[in-house]
Amino acid sequence: MTTTPRVRAPELPQNYPWLNTDRPLSLQQLKGRVVILDFWTYCCINCVHVLPTLKYLEQKYKDSLTVIGVHSAKFENEKEVENIRQAILRYDIEHPVLVDSGFRVWQSYAVRAWPTLMVIDPQGYVIGYVAGEGNRDALDELIGKLIQQHKDAGTINFQELSLSLEKQRKPLVTPLAFPGKVLASQDCLFIADSGHHRLVISTLDGKVLHIIGTGTPGLTDGSFTEAQFFAPQGMALDAENQILYVADTENHALRQIDLQNQTVATIAGTGEQSHNIHPHSGAGLQTALNSPWDLQRVENHLFIAMAGPHQIWEMQLDTGMIGTYAGTGREFCIDGDLTESAFAQPSGITTDGEELFVADSEISSIRAVGLGENAKVRTVCGSGELFGFGDKDAQGLDVRLQHCLGVEYAGGFLWVADSYNHKIKRVDAKTGICLSVLGDGVAGLQDGVGEETRFSEPAGLSVLGSYLYIADTNNHAIRRVELDTLRVKTLEFPGVCAPDVCVPV
């Protein structure tokens, strides 16, 4: 925690968009309360990691602390107010959010990094800040002292702030909520119903077979109806043994689903987030993980796109050992040896059997990671730069993507969920030539053929035979594409409903 000389906090703009409140808030109105300004952007995994800390502090000091999210967008897509509203719903954010158009507030507070938490005392002065994550105890201690000091001085305002939340104004009652990933097998679809904290298994035409999880966030093993997840994402299937592996992202855990016995077990992670970004390894259940986002099984090895520490991990399924496979932990793009390589929030993973292919979201690039002896890392396409994003079909380093979250290998090509461009692109895995094939670049829900279709932040892909299945995240939908004709259809799941709306049949 960095303390600063008491400086009068710059006032917040009243004419910018505000979310999770029915009116703009001013520091003058909040005088007598401790205020935390959370400078964030919704693509950033570190910003997402700060949200549980803020929720803890908000609940502990709800009568004297106000948290305001200041959304200062990195990507062009994140500047759209509706997309920020969707992120608020996705991450269950319950404090006001100011849309910081043009980085005005960011600049007035001299912020340099996402996330940054700025602490303002009850008299309206900035007294300290902290950048990054993992600072709950320091913030808790500082806020407690501030409240006691101002209580003694009679300058504290003990009154809970009443807010009009987005989830109250427009409740999300869709059957699926922000599905992050989808996996197609010979007999069924596995859907990570991330926003509902559960998994849905259906036939390929949408008939529901199983719903796994209670629908409320938690880390509980047991039967399909007892188990709990927290925003699950990627999956990998061992069809022979009828085992489904799940990246239980916000539980920082890997789960194993026994499809035959209909049980769920945790196989890696402690349930607590690891803050160790240095390469390391250990026994699965004794090793803390950090936001595992996607999975790829290669024989008895489970490879993990570990978004939190910007690394690729490997779990040996026969021994239960887990550890870093590639990546130093530095958020960057470095090709070469596995031990010297660097990634930037890897969020999708697939394989052709010789290499792993990774959707490296924060640098908007597709990376390849070798398997076997003398393995190397290379960049297939994309600039490899943190701010080198856009929407451009080309080859190799000239390609421009925007925060790609999903990748799937099939027949020599990589299908890429170019999430923030609302497109599906096809990349030649060897040459790096990239071509847009689905979506016109505008967020929407529109079936049809090729580039006349529309998606909204698609994030998960799975190919089965002549079909491509897409987790169309912000549309709360699963889309199916005929690869021969590029015709897109939105699937329906009549046996699925939101957990708090009805009982599934």
C-alpha positions in Angstrom: 0.0 0.0 0.0 1.5 3.3 -1.1 0.5 6.3 1.2 0.6 9.8 -0.3 0.4 13.3 1.2 -3.2 14.3 1.6 -4.3 15.7 -1.7 -7.8 16.9 -2.5 -9.4 14.2 -4.7 -10.5 15.5 -8.1 -14.3 15.5 -8.5 -15.9 12.8 -10.6 -17.6 13.8 -13.9 -21.4 14.0 -13.7 -22.1 14.0 -17.4 -20.4 10.6 -18.1 -22.4 7.3 -18.2 -22.9 5.8 -14.8 -24.1 2.2 -14.2 -25.4 0.4 -11.1 -26.9 3.6 -9.9 -29.9 5.8 -10.9 -27.9 9.0 -10.6 -24.3 10.2 -10.9 -22.4 10.3 -7.6 -20.1 13.1 -6.5 -17.3 13.1 -3.9 -19.0 16.1 -2.3 -22.2 14.0 -1.8 -20.1 11.2 -0.3 -18.3 13.3 2.2 -18.2 11.6 5.5 -17.6 8.2 3.9 -14.4 6.3 2.9 -14.4 6.0 -0.9 -12.4 3.5 -3.0 -12.0 4.2 -6.7 -11.3 1.0 -8.6 -9.7 1.7 -11.9 -10.4 -1.4 -14.0 -11.2 -2.7 -17.5 -13.3 -5.8 -17.9 -10.9 -7.8 -20.1 -8.2 -7.8 -17.4 -7.8 -10.9 -15.3 -6.1 -9.0 -12.5 -9.0 -6.6 -12.4 -11.4 -9.6 -12.1 -9.2 -10.9 -9.2 -9.7 -7.7 -7.3 -13.5 -8.0 -7.3 -13.8 -10.5 -4.4 -11.7 -8.2 -2.3 -13.9 -5.3 -3.0 -17.0 -7.3 -2.3 -15.6 -8.4 1.1 -14.8 -4.8 2.0 -18.2 -3.5 0.8 -20.0 -6.0 2.9 -17.8 -5.5 6.0 -18.1 -1.7 5.9 -21.4 -1.2 4.1 -22.5 1.6 6.3 -19.3 3.7 5.9 -17.5 2.6 2.6 -18.4 3.4 -1.0 -16.6 1.6 -3.8 -16.9 3.2 -7.3 -15.6 1.3 -10.3 -13.9 3.6 -12.8 -14.0 1.7 -16.1 -11.1 2.9 -18.2 -11.2 0.7 -21.3 -8.1 -0.9 -22.9 -9.8 -2.4 -26.0 -12.1 -0.5 -28.4 -14.9 -3.0 -27.7 -14.7 -2.2 -23.9 -15.7 1.4 -24.5 -19.3 0.5 -25.4 -21.6 1.1 -22.4 -23.7 -1.9 -23.1 -20.7 -4.2 -23.1 -19.6 -2.8 -19.7 -23.2 -3.4 -18.4 -22.9 -7.0 -19.5 -19.6 -7.3 -17.7 -21.2 -5.9 -14.5 -23.9 -8.6 -14.8 -21.3 -11.4 -15.6 -19.1 -10.6 -12.6 -22.0 -9.7 -10.3 -20.6 -6.3 -9.5 -22.8 -4.5 -6.9 -21.1 -1.1 -6.7 -21.6 2.0 -9.0 -19.5 2.1 -12.1 -18.4 5.3 -13.9 -17.6 4.9 -17.6 -14.3 6.8 -17.9 -14.6 8.1 -21.5 -11.2 9.2 -22.9 -9.3 8.3 -19.7 -10.2 11.6 -18.1 -10.6 10.3 -14.6 -7.6 8.0 -15.0 -5.4 11.0 -16.0 -6.7 13.3 -13.2 -5.7 10.7 -10.6 -2.4 10.0 -12.4 -3.1 6.2 -12.6 -0.6 4.1 -14.5 -1.8 0.5 -14.4 -4.9 -1.8 -14.2 -6.1 -2.4 -11.6 -5.4 0.6 -9.3 -7.4 1.2 -6.1 -7.4 4.8 -4.9 -8.4 5.4 -1.3 -10.2 8.7 -0.4 -10.8 9.7 3.2 -14.1 11.0 4.6 -13.0 14.6 4.1 -12.4 14.1 0.4 -8.6 13.7 0.3 -6.6 10.9 -1.4 -4.5 9.3 1.2 -3.1 6.2 -0.5 -3.3 3.8 -3.4 -2.4 0.3 -4.4 -1.8 -1.2 -7.8 -2.3 -4.9 -8.6 -4.1 -7.6 -6.7 -3.7 -9.5 -3.4 -4.0 -6.4 -1.1 -7.1 -7.2 0.9 -5.5 -7.2 4.4 -3.7 -3.9 3.8 -6.9 -2.3 2.6 -8.9 -3.7 5.4 -6.5 -2.4 8.0 -6.3 1.1 6.4 -10.1 1.4 6.1 -10.6 0.2 9.7 -8.2 2.9 11.0 -9.7 5.6 8.8 -13.2 4.8 10.1 -12.1 4.8 13.7 -10.2 8.1 13.3 -13.1 9.9 11.8 -15.6 8.3 14.2 -13.5 9.8 17.1 -13.5 13.1 15.3 -17.2 13.0 14.5 -16.6 13.3 10.8 -17.9 9.8 9.7 -21.2 9.3 8.0 -22.7 5.9 9.0 -25.5 5.3 6.5 -25.8 2.5 4.0 -26.0 3.8 0.4 -29.0 2.8 -1.6 -28.2 1.8 -5.1 -30.2 0.8 -8.2 -28.3 -2.2 -9.6 -28.3 -3.3 -13.2 -29.3 -6.9 -12.2 -32.3 -5.5 -10.3 -33.5 -3.2 -13.2 -33.1 -5.9 -15.9 -32.8 -9.4 -14.3 -31.0 -12.0 -16.4 -33.5 -14.9 -16.8 -32.1 -16.6 -19.9 -31.7 -20.4 -19.9 -28.0 -20.0 -20.2 -26.0 -17.1 -18.8 -22.6 -16.0 -20.3 -21.7 -19.5 -21.5 -17.9 -19.4 -21.7 -16.9 -22.7 -23.4 -18.6 -25.5 -25.3 -17.4 -29.0 -26.1 -18.9 -31.3 -28.7 -18.5 -35.1 -28.4 -19.9 -37.9 -30.5 -23.1 -38.1 -28.5 -23.6 -34.8 -26.7 -22.7 -31.2 -26.0 -21.1 -30.1 -22.8 -21.8 -26.4 -22.0 -20.0 -24.3 -19.4 -23.0 -22.3 -18.3 -20.5 -19.9 -16.6 -22.9 -17.2 -15.4 -25.1 -19.8 -13.7 -22.1 -21.6 -12.2 -23.0 -25.0 -13.6 -22.6 -27.4 -16.5 -25.3 -28.4 -19.0 -25.1 -31.6 -21.0 -27.4 -32.0 -23.9 -27.8 -34.0 -27.1 -26.4 -32.4 -30.2 -29.9 -31.1 -31.1 -30.5 -29.5 -27.6 -32.3 -32.1 -25.6 -31.1 -31.8 -22.0 -29.5 -34.9 -20.5 -28.0 -33.5 -17.2 -27.5 -30.3 -15.4 -24.5 -30.4 -13.0 -24.3 -28.0 -10.2 -26.8 -26.2 -7.9 -26.6 -22.9 -9.8 -25.1 -21.0 -6.9 -21.3 -20.4 -6.7 -19.3 -22.6 -4.4 -16.7 -25.4 -4.2 -18.6 -28.6 -3.3 -18.0 -32.1 -4.5 -20.6 -34.8 -4.7 -23.5 -35.8 -6.9 -24.6 -33.8 -9.9 -27.4 -32.1 -7.8 -25.1 -31.4 -4.8 -22.0 -30.1 -6.6 -21.1 -26.5 -6.8 -18.9 -24.5 -9.3 -17.8 -20.9 -9.6 -17.8 -19.6 -13.2 -16.6 -22.8 -14.9 -14.9 -22.4 -18.3 -13.0 -24.9 -20.4 -13.5 -28.6 -20.6 -11.7 -31.7 -21.8 -13.2 -35.2 -22.3 -11.8 -38.6 -21.8 -14.5 -40.4 -23.8 -13.1 -43.9 -23.1 -13.3 -43.6 -19.3 -16.4 -41.3 -19.4 -14.5 -38.5 -17.5 -15.0 -34.8 -18.1 -12.4 -32.4 -16.8 -13.4 -28.8 -16.0 -11.5 -25.6 -15.4 -13.4 -24.2 -12.5 -12.1 -20.8 -13.0 -13.1 -18.6 -10.1 -12.6 -21.5 -7.7 -9.0 -21.7 -9.0 -9.5 -25.5 -9.3 -9.7 -28.4 -11.7 -12.7 -30.7 -11.3 -13.3 -34.2 -12.6 -16.8 -35.3 -13.5 -17.5 -39.1 -13.6 -20.3 -39.2 -16.2 -21.1 -42.9 -15.4 -21.4 -42.5 -11.7 -22.7 -38.9 -11.9 -20.3 -37.5 -9.4 -18.0 -34.5 -9.2 -14.5 -34.4 -7.5 -11.8 -31.8 -7.2 -8.4 -33.0 -8.6 -6.3 -29.9 -8.4 -6.2 -26.6 -6.6 -6.9 -25.6 -3.0 -9.8 -23.3 -3.6 -7.6 -20.3 -2.9 -6.0 -18.2 -5.6 -2.2 -18.5 -5.9 -0.1 -15.4 -6.1 3.0 -17.2 -7.1 3.8 -16.5 -10.7 7.2 -18.2 -10.8 7.3 -21.6 -12.5 6.7 -24.3 -9.9 4.9 -27.7 -9.4 3.5 -30.0 -6.8 0.7 -32.5 -6.0 -2.6 -31.5 -7.5 -4.6 -31.0 -4.4 -1.8 -29.3 -2.5 -1.0 -26.7 -5.2 -2.9 -23.5 -5.4 -3.9 -22.4 -8.9 -4.7 -19.1 -10.5 -7.7 -18.8 -12.9 -7.5 -21.9 -15.1 -9.4 -20.9 -18.2 -9.3 -23.8 -20.7 -8.1 -27.4 -21.0 -6.7 -29.8 -23.6 -6.1 -33.4 -22.9 -3.2 -35.2 -24.7 -3.1 -38.9 -23.6 -2.4 -38.8 -19.9 -1.5 -35.1 -19.8 -4.0 -32.3 -19.2 -2.7 -29.0 -20.5 -4.1 -25.8 -18.9 -4.4 -22.3 -20.2 -3.7 -20.7 -16.8 -4.8 -17.1 -17.4 -3.9 -15.7 -14.0 -0.1 -16.1 -14.1 0.1 -15.9 -17.9 1.3 -19.5 -18.3 0.6 -22.9 -19.8 0.4 -25.6 -17.1 0.4 -29.4 -17.3 -1.2 -32.0 -15.1 0.0 -35.6 -15.2 -3.3 -37.5 -14.8 -1.6 -40.8 -13.8 0.4 -39.3 -10.9 -1.7 -36.2 -10.0 1.3 -33.9 -10.2 0.7 -30.4 -11.7 3.0 -27.6 -12.6 4.2 -24.9 -15.1 4.8 -26.2 -18.6 5.6 -22.9 -20.4 5.8 -19.2 -19.5 7.9 -17.2 -17.0 4.9 -15.5 -15.5 5.7 -12.2 -17.1 2.8 -10.7 -19.1 4.4 -10.3 -22.5 5.0 -12.1 -25.8 8.3 -14.0 -25.9 8.9 -16.9 -28.3 11.6 -19.5 -28.0 12.3 -22.1 -25.3 9.5 -23.1 -23.0 11.4 -21.8 -19.9 12.0 -18.4 -21.5 8.6 -17.9 -23.1 6.0 -15.4 -22.0 2.2 -15.2 -22.5 -0.5 -12.7 -21.8 -3.6 -14.1 -20.3 -4.0 -17.3 -22.3 -7.7 -18.1 -22.5 -8.1 -20.9 -25.1 -6.2 -24.0 -25.9 -6.3 -26.8 -28.5 -3.9 -29.2 -30.3 -3.0 -30.9 -33.5 -1.0 -33.5 -31.6 2.3 -31.9 -32.3 1.7 -28.4 -30.9 -0.6 -26.7 -28.5 -2.3 -23.7 -29.9 -3.2 -20.9 -27.5 -5.6 -17.9 -27.7 -3.3 -15.3 -26.0 -6.0 -12.8 -25.3 -4.3 -9.7 -23.9 -1.9 -9.6 -26.9 -4.6 -10.6 -29.3 -2.5 -13.3 -30.8 -2.5 -17.0 -31.5 0.6 -18.8 -30.1 1.9 -22.4 -30.7 3.6 -24.4 -28.0 5.6 -27.5 -28.9 5.1 -30.9 -27.4 7.9 -33.3 -26.8 11.7 -32.8 -26.7 13.2 -29.5 -27.6 9.8 -27.9 -27.7 9.6 -24.2 -28.6 7.0 -21.4 -28.5 6.1 -19.4 -31.6 3.6 -16.8 -32.6 1.2 -18.0 -35.3 -0.5 -14.7 -36.0 -1.2 -11.4 -34.3 1.1 -8.6 -33.4 2.2 -10.0 -30.0 1.9 -6.6 -28.5 -0.3 -5.5 -25.6 -1.8 -2.7 -27.6 -1.4 -4.2 -31.0 -5.0 -5.1 -31.6 -7.5 -4.4 -34.4 -9.5 -6.2 -37.1 -7.3 -7.1 -40.1 -7.1 -10.2 -42.2 -3.4 -10.8 -43.2 -0.6 -13.2 -42.5 1.5 -13.8 -39.3 2.5 -10.7 -37.4 0.4 -8.4 -39.7 -2.9 -10.0 -38.5 -4.9 -8.0 -36.1 -7.3 -9.6 -33.7 -9.1 -8.1 -30.6 -8.9 -10.1 -27.4 -9.4 -13.5 -28.8 -10.6 -16.0 -26.2 -11.2 -19.3 -28.0 -9.3 -21.5 -30.5 -10.1 -24.9 -32.0 -8.0 -27.0 -34.4 -9.5 -29.0 -37.2 -8.1 -30.2 -40.5 -5.1 -28.0 -40.7 -6.9 -24.9 -39.7 -7.5 -23.0 -36.5 -10.9 -21.6 -35.8 -10.6 -18.5 -33.7 -13.2 -16.8 -31.5 -12.1 -13.2 -32.1 -14.2 -12.1 -29.2 -14.1 -8.4 -29.1 -14.5 -8.1 -32.9 -17.6 -10.4 -32.6 -16.2 -12.6 -35.4 -15.1 -16.1 -36.0 -11.9 -16.3 -38.1 -10.0 -19.2 -39.7 -6.2 -19.4 -39.5 -3.8 -21.7 -41.4 -1.9 -23.3 -38.6 1.3 -23.5 -40.6 1.4 -20.2 -42.6 -0.5 -18.0 -40.2 -2.8 -16.7 -42.9 -6.0 -15.4 -41.2 -9.4 -14.9 -42.9 -12.7 -13.6 -41.4 -15.5 -16.1 -42.1 -18.3 -15.5 -39.7 -19.8 -12.2 -38.4 -19.8 -8.7 -39.7 -18.0 -7.1 -36.8 -21.1 -5.7 -35.1 -22.4 -7.2 -31.9 -25.8 -8.8 -32.3 -27.7 -12.1 -32.6 -28.3 -13.0 -36.2 -28.3 -16.3 -38.0 -27.6 -16.7 -41.6 -24.6 -17.4 -43.8 -21.0 -16.3 -43.4 -20.4 -12.6 -42.8 -24.1 -11.7 -42.7 -24.3 -13.3 -39.3 -23.7 -11.6 -35.9 -22.3 -12.6 -32.6 -21.6 -10.9 -29.3 -18.2 -11.6 -27.7 -18.0 -15.3 -28.6 -15.5 -17.1 -26.5 -15.6 -20.9 -26.9 -15.4 -23.2 -30.0 -15.6 -26.9 -30.7 -15.6 -28.8 -34.0 -17.3 -32.1 -34.4 -17.4 -33.6 -37.9 -18.9 -31.0 -40.3 -20.1 -28.7 -37.5 -18.6 -25.9 -35.5 -20.2 -25.1 -32.1 -19.8 -21.7 -30.6 -20.3 -20.4 -27.1 -21.7 -17.0 -28.0 -21.1 -15.5 -24.5 -22.9 -12.2 -24.4 -25.8 -13.6 -26.4 -26.2 -16.3 -23.7 -26.5 -18.8 -26.6 -24.9 -21.7 -28.3 -24.6 -21.4 -32.1 -24.0 -24.2 -34.6 -22.3 -23.7 -38.0 -22.4 -26.0 -41.0 -18.8 -25.8 -42.1 -19.6 -26.7 -45.7 -22.0 -23.8 -46.2 -21.1 -21.5 -43.2 -24.7 -21.4 -42.3 -25.3 -20.4 -38.6 -28.2 -21.6 -36.5 -28.9 -20.7 -32.8 -29.7 -23.8 -30.8 -32.5 -24.0 -28.4 -32.5 -25.9 -25.1 -36.1 -26.3 -24.0 -35.3 -28.3 -20.9 -33.0 -25.6 -19.5 -34.0 -22.6 -17.4 -32.3 -20.1 -15.0 -31.6 -21.7 -11.6 -33.7 -19.1 -9.7 -36.6 -19.0 -12.1 -37.8 -22.6 -12.4 -36.9 -26.2 -11.7 -35.3 -27.8 -14.8 -37.2 -30.7 -16.3 
